[in-house]
Structure formats: structure tokens, C-alpha cells
């Protein structure tokens, strides 16, 4: 039994928010880290289960729901050390910039 607890202590990590939007944010963030230059557009290819679960989930600290704000925040927030807690403690300025991009359909 102790081996299972030890594995859980190693493998289980905290996340900020619901798993589907966080998976989207973190995947985009990791991909963007591999790209040099300006990002003008992000296209997502998601399973129906991810879409279903991510569309109606509130993104912590934003007052908004959905995939667009999650994807946009991944471009604005640059905190690689946060991993799946990437949405924790972002600034109001970063949220305002993300809202501007979403509202104006810039990306």
C-alpha cells in the first residue's frame, strides 16, 4: 500500500482551475515556447470531450468562461515554471490584454 501513496505523492500535482481549460492553456503555452517570432493565430484541434467540458467552465480570476480566453491567456502569460498552475496570480494588465484580444477577435 505504501508504494501507491509514494507514487501519488510524486505524480499528483495541483492545478489552477478545471482540467480541460488548463490542458488547453498548458499545451498552447508549451507549443508557443517552441516558436520564434510573432504569433498571429492559434488553431486548436480538440476532441469533443475537451470542447464539451471546456466551453462552459469558468477560468479562475477572469470572470469569463470558455476556450478563447484560456487560449489567449496562454499567449499572454509567460510563466514556464508554473506548469499546470499557469493561470495562478496573473496580473490585471495581462487579463486586460487577453480580454482585448478576445473581444476584438485579434487572434
N, C-alpha and C positions, 0 to 999 in steps of 0.2 A: 504493500500500500504506500509506503514512504516514497517509492520511486515515482509513483504517479503525482504525488504532491510536489516532488522536486522538479518534475517535467513541467507542471503547471506554473511553478514559480519562475521558471526560465522562459516559457513560451507565452504566457498571458501578459499582455501589456494594456495599459489604459489608452483610451481613445477619447477624443473630444467630439461628441455628437454621435449620431446614428451611423452605423457601419457602412451603409451604401454611399451616402454623400462623401464620407471620409475616404472610402475606397476610390471614388472618382477624383477627389482632391489630391490624394497622395499619388495616384497613378499619373495624373497630369503633371503634378509637380516634379515627379521623377523623370518623366519624358522631357519636360521643358529644360531640365538640368543638362540634358544631352545635346541641346540645340544651341547653336551660336547665332547671334543676330536677333532681330526683332520678330516677335510672334504676332502675326496679323490675324490668324484664325485658328480655332481649335475645333476639330471634328471628333466627335465621340461615337464609337460603335459599342453599344451596350446591350447586354442581354435584357430580355423583357422583365426578368425578375429584378434586376438592378433598377431599371427605369420605374417599374411599378412602386418599388419601395422608396426610391429617392425623390420622386416627384412631389410627394406630399409631406416631406419631413422638414421640420424647421432646422435651419442652420444656426447653431449656437452663436449668440452675440450679434446676429444680423437683423432679426425681426422678419426674415424672409424664409421662404421655402423654395425647394427645387434645385434642379441640376445646374441651371445657368449661373446662379450666384456662387454655387460651390466651385464650378469650373473656373469662373472668373477670379475668385479668391485665390485659387491655386497659382494663378499667374501673378497676382499682386503680392502675395505673401512669400517671402524668401527666407524660410527657416528650416534648413535641411535637418538640423539636429532634432527637430520636433517630431519627425516621422508621422505617425497617425494622430498625433496631438497638434498637427499643423495649424488647426484653427483656434488654438488657445492663445488668448492675450494679443490678438492683432489690434492695431491702433484704429482710432476713428478715421484718420486720414486714409488708411488703406481700405476701410469699409466704404468710405465716401467715393474713392476712386473706383472700386469694384461696382458700386451702385450706378455710378455714372456710365461705366462701360455697358452694364446690363440694360439700363434704362434707354440708352441711346443706340443700343444694338451695334456697338462698335466692333465687337468680336464675334 
